[in-house]
């Protein structure tokens, strides 16, 4: 089995004994078990993904919607973002070889 270097945007965590702050951890070897815990104090959509490009392209990623009710006040939408959406939406679908699965919302707030 191959390993997966997972990277989480927007957060850092401590890993192993006497840890440094990290945002990437490797897992996937036989017998591996990794638990990642972090305080959800950074509102926004944050991507957790494998750093092996073809694994990411195959869908080995998830987006955490952290404190979505606070995003509008903590990260106001700027002009560049407003211009990006119409540009992206104008790209013909046949230019996207991989199709995404429909999003699933899982409440992990406890």
DSSP file (Angstrom, degrees, kcal/mol; ACC not computed):
  #  RESIDUE AA STRUCTURE BP1 BP2  ACC     N-H-->O    O-->H-N    N-H-->O    O-->H-N    TCO  KAPPA ALPHA  PHI   PSI    X-CA   Y-CA   Z-CA
    1    1 A X              0   0    0      0, 0.0    29,-0.2     0, 0.0     2,-0.2   0.000 360.0 360.0 360.0 140.2    0.0    0.0    0.0
    2    2 A X        -     0   0    0     27,-0.1     2,-0.1     1,-0.1    25,-0.0  -0.529 360.0-110.4 -91.0 159.7    1.3    3.5   -0.8
    3    3 A X        -     0   0    0     -2,-0.2     2,-0.4    23,-0.0    25,-0.3  -0.446  18.9-146.1 -86.6 162.0    1.4    6.4    1.6
    4    4 A X  E     -A   27   0A   0     23,-4.4    23,-2.1    -2,-0.1     2,-1.2  -0.956   3.4-151.7-129.7 110.2   -0.7    9.5    1.4
    5    5 A X  E     -A   26   0A   0     -2,-0.4    46,-2.5    21,-0.2     2,-0.3  -0.715  23.6-158.5 -81.2 100.4    0.8   12.9    2.5
    6    6 A X  E     -AB  25  50A   0     19,-2.9    19,-2.4    -2,-1.2     2,-0.4  -0.620   8.2-167.0 -85.1 138.8   -2.4   14.7    3.6
    7    7 A X  E     -AB  24  49A   0     42,-2.8    42,-2.4    -2,-0.3     2,-0.5  -0.983   6.2-158.0-127.4 134.4   -2.3   18.5    3.8
    8    8 A X  E >   - B   0  48A   0     15,-2.4     3,-0.7    -2,-0.4    40,-0.2  -0.962  12.1-144.0-116.6 121.1   -5.0   20.7    5.5
    9    9 A X  T 3  S+     0   0    0     38,-2.5     3,-0.1    -2,-0.5    -2,-0.0  -0.542  80.7  20.2 -77.3 145.5   -5.3   24.3    4.4
   10   10 A X  T 3  S+     0   0    0     -2,-0.2     2,-0.3     1,-0.1    -1,-0.2   0.371 113.4  69.2  84.3  -4.6   -6.2   26.9    7.0
   11   11 A X    <   -     0   0    0     -3,-0.7     2,-0.3    12,-0.1    -3,-0.2  -0.942  55.1-159.0-141.8 160.7   -5.0   24.9   10.1
   12   12 A X        -     0   0    0     -2,-0.3     2,-0.3    -3,-0.1    11,-0.2  -0.956  14.2-173.5-133.2 155.2   -1.9   23.5   11.8
   13   13 A X  E     -D   22   0B   0      9,-2.5     9,-2.9    -2,-0.3     2,-0.4  -0.938  27.5-108.7-143.1 166.8   -1.7   20.7   14.3
   14   14 A X  E     -D   21   0B   0     -2,-0.3     2,-0.4    23,-0.2    23,-0.2  -0.829  33.4-163.4 -98.7 137.3    0.9   19.0   16.5
   15   15 A X        -     0   0    0      5,-0.7     5,-0.3    -2,-0.4    21,-0.0  -0.984  44.6 -23.2-130.6 125.7    2.1   15.6   15.5
   16   16 A X  S >  S-     0   0    0     -2,-0.4     3,-0.6     3,-0.1     2,-0.2  -0.080 102.8 -24.2  71.9-170.8    3.9   12.9   17.6
   17   17 A X  T 3  S+     0   0    0      1,-0.2    -2,-0.1     2,-0.0     0, 0.0  -0.485 131.5   2.2 -75.5 140.4    6.0   13.5   20.7
   18   18 A X  T 3  S-     0   0    0     -2,-0.2    -1,-0.2     1,-0.1    -2,-0.0   0.948  99.6-162.6  48.7  59.4    7.6   17.0   21.1
   19   19 A X    <   -     0   0    0     -3,-0.6     2,-0.3     1,-0.1    -1,-0.1  -0.261  23.0-139.7 -81.0 156.3    5.9   18.1   17.9
   20   20 A X        -     0   0    0     -5,-0.3    -5,-0.7    -7,-0.1     2,-0.3  -0.721  44.1 -90.9 -95.6 159.3    6.4   21.0   15.6
   21   21 A X  E     +D   14   0B   0     -2,-0.3     2,-0.3    -7,-0.1    -7,-0.2  -0.585  58.7 178.5 -72.6 132.9    3.3   22.8   14.2
   22   22 A X  E     -D   13   0B   0     -9,-2.9    -9,-2.5    -2,-0.3     3,-0.1  -0.845  40.0-168.8-132.5 164.2    2.4   21.1   10.9
   23   23 A X  S    S+     0   0    0     -2,-0.3   -15,-2.4   -11,-0.2     2,-0.3   0.193  79.3  60.3-133.0  10.9   -0.2   21.2    8.2
   24   24 A X  E     +A    7   0A   0    -17,-0.2     2,-0.3   -11,-0.1   -17,-0.2  -0.999  54.9 176.2-139.6 138.1    0.8   17.9    6.5
   25   25 A X  E     -A    6   0A   0    -19,-2.4   -19,-2.9    -2,-0.3     2,-0.4  -0.996  23.8-132.3-139.7 142.3    0.9   14.3    7.8
   26   26 A X  E     +A    5   0A   0     -2,-0.3     2,-0.3   -21,-0.3   -21,-0.2  -0.815  36.1 153.5 -99.2 133.9    1.7   11.1    6.0
   27   27 A X  E     +A    4   0A   0    -23,-2.1   -23,-4.4    -2,-0.4    -2,-0.0  -0.880  29.9  84.9-143.5 173.2   -0.6    8.0    6.3
   28   28 A X        +     0   0    0      1,-0.4     2,-0.1   -25,-0.3     3,-0.1   0.331  54.0 126.4 111.8  -6.5   -1.5    4.9    4.3
   29   29 A X  S >  S-     0   0    0      1,-0.1     3,-2.5   -25,-0.1    -1,-0.4  -0.488  78.0 -75.6 -78.0 157.1    1.2    2.5    5.2
   30   30 A X  T 3  S+     0   0    0      1,-0.3    -1,-0.1   -29,-0.2   -27,-0.0  -0.272 121.3  13.6 -54.2 128.2    0.1   -0.9    6.6
   31   31 A X  T 3  S+     0   0    0      1,-0.3    -1,-0.3    -3,-0.1    -2,-0.0   0.404  92.0 147.7  85.6  -1.7   -1.0   -0.6   10.2
   32   32 A X    <   +     0   0    0     -3,-2.5     2,-0.3     2,-0.0    -1,-0.3  -0.339  20.3 175.3 -67.1 145.9   -1.2    3.2   10.1
   33   33 A X        +     0   0    0      2,-0.0     2,-0.4    -2,-0.0    -4,-0.0  -0.903   3.9 179.6-149.3 123.1   -3.8    5.1   12.1
   34   34 A X        -     0   0    0     -2,-0.3     2,-0.5    -9,-0.0    -7,-0.0  -0.990  11.0-168.5-130.4 131.3   -3.9    8.8   12.3
   35   35 A X        -     0   0    0     -2,-0.4     2,-0.6     2,-0.0    -2,-0.0  -0.981   8.2-163.2-115.5 128.6   -6.3   11.1   14.1
   36   36 A X        +     0   0    0     -2,-0.5     2,-0.4   -21,-0.0   -21,-0.1  -0.954  10.9 178.7-113.4 120.3   -6.2   14.8   13.3
   37   37 A X        +     0   0    0     -2,-0.6     2,-0.3   -23,-0.2   -23,-0.2  -0.966   5.7 163.7-121.8 138.7   -7.8   17.2   15.8
   38   38 A X        -     0   0    0     -2,-0.4     2,-0.4   -25,-0.1   -25,-0.1  -0.992  40.8-106.4-149.9 153.4   -7.9   20.9   15.5
   39   39 A X        -     0   0    0     -2,-0.3     2,-1.9     1,-0.1     3,-0.1  -0.684  30.7-133.0 -81.0 128.3   -9.8   23.8   17.0
   40   40 A X        +     0   0    0     -2,-0.4     3,-0.1     1,-0.2    -1,-0.1  -0.562  64.6 124.1 -85.2  79.5  -12.3   25.2   14.6
   41   41 A X        +     0   0    0     -2,-1.9     2,-0.4     1,-0.1    -1,-0.2   0.105  49.9  79.3-123.9  19.5  -11.5   28.9   15.0
   42   42 A X  S    S-     0   0    0     -3,-0.1    24,-0.2     2,-0.1    -1,-0.1  -0.767  74.9-145.1-130.1  85.4  -10.7   29.8   11.4
   43   43 A X        +     0   0    0     -2,-0.4    24,-0.2    -3,-0.1     2,-0.2  -0.148  52.5  68.2 -57.2 141.1  -14.0   30.4    9.5
   44   44 A X  E    S- C   0  66A   0     22,-2.6    22,-2.5     2,-0.1     2,-0.6  -0.706  88.2 -58.6 140.6 171.9  -14.0   29.4    5.9
   45   45 A X  E     - C   0  65A   0     20,-0.2     2,-0.4    -2,-0.2    20,-0.2  -0.780  53.6-170.2 -85.9 121.8  -13.9   26.4    3.5
   46   46 A X  E     - C   0  64A   0     18,-2.9    18,-3.2    -2,-0.6     2,-0.4  -0.952  14.2-135.7-121.2 132.6  -10.7   24.5    4.0
   47   47 A X  E     - C   0  63A   0     -2,-0.4   -38,-2.5    16,-0.2     2,-0.5  -0.719  12.5-168.8 -91.3 127.7   -9.4   21.8    1.8
   48   48 A X  E     +BC   8  62A   0     14,-3.1    14,-2.3    -2,-0.4     2,-0.3  -0.980  30.8 153.6-108.9 120.9   -7.9   18.5    3.2
   49   49 A X  E     -BC   7  61A   0    -42,-2.4   -42,-2.8    -2,-0.5     2,-0.3  -0.968  48.6-101.4-149.0 159.7   -6.2   16.6    0.4
   50   50 A X  E     -B    6   0A   0     10,-1.9   -44,-0.2    -2,-0.3     6,-0.2  -0.646  27.6-139.8 -78.9 138.5   -3.5   14.1   -0.6
   51   51 A X  S    S+     0   0    0    -46,-2.5     2,-0.7    -2,-0.3    -1,-0.1   0.441  77.2 100.0 -83.1   0.8   -0.4   15.8   -2.0
   52   52 A X  S >> S-     0   0    0      1,-0.2     4,-2.0   -47,-0.1     3,-1.0  -0.808  74.4-141.3 -85.6 116.3    0.0   13.1   -4.7
   53   53 A X  H 3> S+     0   0    0     -2,-0.7     4,-2.6     1,-0.3     5,-0.2   0.841  95.7  47.3 -52.7 -46.8   -1.4   14.9   -7.7
   54   54 A X  H 3> S+     0   0    0      1,-0.2     4,-1.4     2,-0.2    -1,-0.3   0.797 109.9  54.6 -71.9 -23.9   -3.2   11.9   -9.3
   55   55 A X  H <4>S+     0   0    0     -3,-1.0     5,-2.5     2,-0.2     4,-0.3   0.907 110.2  47.2 -68.3 -41.4   -4.7   11.0   -6.0
   56   56 A X  H ><5S+     0   0    0     -4,-2.0     3,-1.5     1,-0.2    -2,-0.2   0.926 111.2  50.6 -63.2 -45.0   -6.1   14.5   -5.7
   57   57 A X  H 3<5S+     0   0    0     -4,-2.6    -1,-0.2     1,-0.3    -2,-0.2   0.819 106.2  56.2 -62.4 -30.7   -7.4   14.4   -9.3
   58   58 A X  T 3<5S-     0   0    0     -4,-1.4    -1,-0.3    -5,-0.2    -2,-0.2   0.522 130.1 -94.6 -80.8  -4.9   -9.1   11.0   -8.5
   59   59 A X  T < 5S+     0   0    0     -3,-1.5     2,-2.4    -4,-0.3    -3,-0.2   0.587  72.1 148.1 108.4  12.5  -11.0   12.7   -5.6
   60   60 A X      < +     0   0    0     -5,-2.5   -10,-1.9    -6,-0.1     2,-0.3  -0.454  52.6  86.9 -80.6  71.8   -8.9   12.1   -2.5
   61   61 A X  E     -C   49   0A   0     -2,-2.4     2,-0.3   -12,-0.2   -12,-0.2  -0.980  52.3-165.7-161.3 158.3   -9.9   15.4   -0.9
   62   62 A X  E     -C   48   0A   0    -14,-2.3   -14,-3.1    -2,-0.3     2,-0.5  -0.984  17.5-134.6-148.6 149.4  -12.6   16.9    1.2
   63   63 A X  E     -C   47   0A   0     -2,-0.3     2,-0.5   -16,-0.2   -16,-0.2  -0.941  14.3-151.9-108.5 124.0  -13.6   20.5    2.0
   64   64 A X  E     -C   46   0A   0    -18,-3.2   -18,-2.9    -2,-0.5     2,-1.1  -0.842   6.0-149.4 -90.9 125.1  -14.4   21.4    5.7
   65   65 A X  E >   -C   45   0A   0     -2,-0.5     2,-0.6   -20,-0.2     3,-0.5  -0.794  21.5-163.1 -93.3  94.2  -16.9   24.2    6.0
   66   66 A X  E 3   -C   44   0A   0    -22,-2.5   -22,-2.6    -2,-1.1     4,-0.1  -0.705  64.3 -22.3 -88.9 120.3  -15.6   25.7    9.2
   67   67 A X  T >> S-     0   0    0     -2,-0.6     3,-2.0   -24,-0.2     4,-0.6   0.927  72.8-178.1  48.3  58.1  -18.0   28.0   11.0
   68   68 A X  H X> S+     0   0    0     -3,-0.5     3,-0.7     1,-0.3     4,-0.5   0.796  75.8  62.7 -59.2 -28.2  -19.9   28.8    7.9
   69   69 A X  H 34 S+     0   0    0      1,-0.2    -1,-0.3     2,-0.1     4,-0.2   0.718 106.0  46.3 -69.2 -18.5  -22.2   31.3    9.7
   70   70 A X  H <> S+     0   0    0     -3,-2.0     4,-2.1     1,-0.1     3,-0.3   0.513  88.3  87.0 -98.8  -7.0  -19.1   33.4   10.5
   71   71 A X  H <X S+     0   0    0     -3,-0.7     4,-2.9    -4,-0.6    -2,-0.1   0.910  83.1  56.2 -62.5 -44.4  -17.6   33.5    7.0
   72   72 A X  H  < S+     0   0    0     -4,-0.5    -1,-0.2     1,-0.2     5,-0.1   0.849 115.4  37.3 -59.7 -35.4  -19.6   36.5    5.7
   73   73 A X  H  4 S+     0   0    0     -3,-0.3     3,-0.3    -4,-0.2    -1,-0.2   0.797 122.0  42.3 -87.7 -28.9  -18.4   38.7    8.6
   74   74 A X  H  < S+     0   0    0     -4,-2.1     2,-0.2     1,-0.2    -2,-0.2   0.759 126.2  28.2 -89.6 -24.6  -14.8   37.4    8.8
   75   75 A X  S  < S-     0   0    0     -4,-2.9    -1,-0.2    -5,-0.2    -2,-0.1  -0.641  79.4-159.0-137.1  77.1  -14.0   37.2    5.1
   76   76 A X        -     0   0    0     -3,-0.3     2,-0.2    -2,-0.2    -3,-0.1  -0.257  30.4-103.5 -59.9 143.6  -16.0   39.7    3.1
   77   77 A X        -     0   0    0     -5,-0.1     2,-0.2     1,-0.1    -1,-0.1  -0.492  42.4-152.3 -67.3 128.1  -16.3   38.8   -0.6
   78   78 A X     >  -     0   0    0     -2,-0.2     4,-1.9    -3,-0.1     3,-0.2  -0.522  26.4-102.9-102.8 172.5  -14.0   41.0   -2.7
   79   79 A X  H  > S+     0   0    0      1,-0.2     4,-1.9     2,-0.2     5,-0.2   0.865 118.3  56.2 -61.9 -40.0  -14.2   42.3   -6.3
   80   80 A X  H  > S+     0   0    0      1,-0.2     4,-1.6     2,-0.2    -1,-0.2   0.896 108.0  49.1 -61.3 -40.1  -11.7   39.7   -7.6
   81   81 A X  H  > S+     0   0    0      1,-0.2     4,-1.5     2,-0.2    -1,-0.2   0.900 108.1  53.5 -65.8 -40.5  -13.8   36.9   -6.2
   82   82 A X  H  X S+     0   0    0     -4,-1.9     4,-0.7     1,-0.2    -1,-0.2   0.866 111.5  46.3 -61.6 -35.9  -16.9   38.3   -7.8
   83   83 A X  H  X S+     0   0    0     -4,-1.9     4,-1.2     1,-0.2    -1,-0.2   0.789 105.7  60.9 -77.2 -27.9  -15.2   38.5  -11.2
   84   84 A X  H  X S+     0   0    0     -4,-1.6     4,-2.8    -5,-0.2     5,-0.2   0.898  94.8  60.1 -68.5 -41.8  -13.8   34.9  -10.9
   85   85 A X  H  X S+     0   0    0     -4,-1.5     4,-2.8     1,-0.2     5,-0.2   0.921 105.9  45.1 -58.7 -49.8  -17.1   33.1  -10.7
   86   86 A X  H  X S+     0   0    0     -4,-0.7     4,-1.0     1,-0.2    -1,-0.2   0.878 113.7  51.5 -62.2 -35.2  -18.5   34.2  -14.1
   87   87 A X  H >< S+     0   0    0     -4,-1.2     3,-0.5     2,-0.2     4,-0.4   0.947 113.1  44.3 -64.5 -47.6  -15.2   33.5  -15.7
   88   88 A X  H >< S+     0   0    0     -4,-2.8     3,-1.6     1,-0.2    -2,-0.2   0.922 111.6  53.2 -62.4 -44.6  -15.1   29.9  -14.3
   89   89 A X  H 3< S+     0   0    0     -4,-2.8    -1,-0.2     1,-0.3    -2,-0.2   0.703 101.4  61.5 -66.2 -18.8  -18.7   29.3  -15.1
   90   90 A X  T << S+     0   0    0     -4,-1.0     2,-0.3    -3,-0.5    -1,-0.3   0.569  77.4 106.3 -84.6  -8.0  -18.1   30.3  -18.8
   91   91 A X  S <  S-     0   0    0     -3,-1.6     5,-0.1    -4,-0.4    -3,-0.0  -0.574  82.6-110.5 -72.0 127.5  -15.6   27.4  -19.3
   92   92 A X    >   -     0   0    0     -2,-0.3     3,-2.0     1,-0.1     4,-0.2  -0.320  19.7-127.1 -60.3 139.0  -17.2   24.7  -21.4
   93   93 A X  G >  S+     0   0    0      1,-0.3     3,-2.2     2,-0.2    -1,-0.1   0.791 105.1  68.7 -59.1 -30.6  -17.9   21.5  -19.4
   94   94 A X  G 3  S+     0   0    0      1,-0.3    -1,-0.3     3,-0.0    -2,-0.1   0.663  87.3  68.8 -66.4 -12.3  -16.0   19.3  -22.0
   95   95 A X  G <  S+     0   0    0     -3,-2.0     2,-0.7     1,-0.1    -1,-0.3   0.542  87.0  75.1 -79.3  -6.3  -12.8   21.0  -20.8
   96   96 A X    <   -     0   0    0     -3,-2.2    -1,-0.1    -4,-0.2    -3,-0.0  -0.876  60.6-176.0-107.8  99.9  -13.2   19.2  -17.4
   97   97 A X  S    S+     0   0    0     -2,-0.7     2,-0.4     2,-0.0    -1,-0.2   0.826  71.0  55.5 -67.9 -30.7  -12.2   15.5  -17.9
   98   98 A X  S    S-     0   0    0      0, 0.0     2,-0.4     0, 0.0   -40,-0.0  -0.865  75.5-149.4-104.3 136.0  -13.1   14.5  -14.4
   99   99 A X        -     0   0    0     -2,-0.4     2,-0.1     1,-0.0    -2,-0.0  -0.873  17.7-126.2-104.0 135.4  -16.6   15.2  -13.0
  100  100 A X        -     0   0    0     -2,-0.4     2,-0.1     1,-0.1     3,-0.1  -0.409  21.4-114.3 -76.7 152.4  -17.0   15.9   -9.3
  101  101 A X        -     0   0    0      1,-0.1    -1,-0.1    -2,-0.1     3,-0.1  -0.486  46.3 -87.3 -75.8 156.2  -19.4   13.9   -7.1
  102  102 A X        -     0   0    0     -2,-0.1    -1,-0.1     1,-0.1     0, 0.0  -0.389  55.9 -97.7 -62.8 145.4  -22.3   15.9   -5.6
  103  103 A X        -     0   0    0     -3,-0.1     2,-0.4     1,-0.0    -1,-0.1  -0.302  32.8-151.7 -66.5 148.2  -21.3   17.5   -2.3
  104  104 A X        -     0   0    0     -3,-0.1     2,-0.6     2,-0.0    -1,-0.0  -0.987   4.1-149.2-120.2 129.3  -22.3   15.9    0.9
  105  105 A X        -     0   0    0     -2,-0.4     2,-0.5     2,-0.0    -2,-0.0  -0.881  16.7-178.7-101.5 118.3  -22.8   17.9    4.0
  106  106 A X        -     0   0    0     -2,-0.6     2,-0.8     2,-0.0    -2,-0.0  -0.973  22.4-138.4-119.4 120.1  -21.9   16.2    7.3
  107  107 A X        +     0   0    0     -2,-0.5     3,-0.2     1,-0.1    -2,-0.0  -0.681  30.4 165.6 -80.7 111.5  -22.5   18.0   10.5
  108  108 A X        +     0   0    0     -2,-0.8    -1,-0.1     1,-0.1    -2,-0.0   0.070  41.2 112.1-110.2  22.2  -19.4   17.3   12.8
  109  109 A X              0   0    0      1,-0.1    -1,-0.1     0, 0.0    -2,-0.0   0.632 360.0 360.0 -74.6 -11.8  -20.2   20.1   15.2
  110  110 A X              0   0    0     -3,-0.2    -1,-0.1     0, 0.0    -2,-0.1   0.440 360.0 360.0 104.1 360.0  -21.0   17.6   18.0
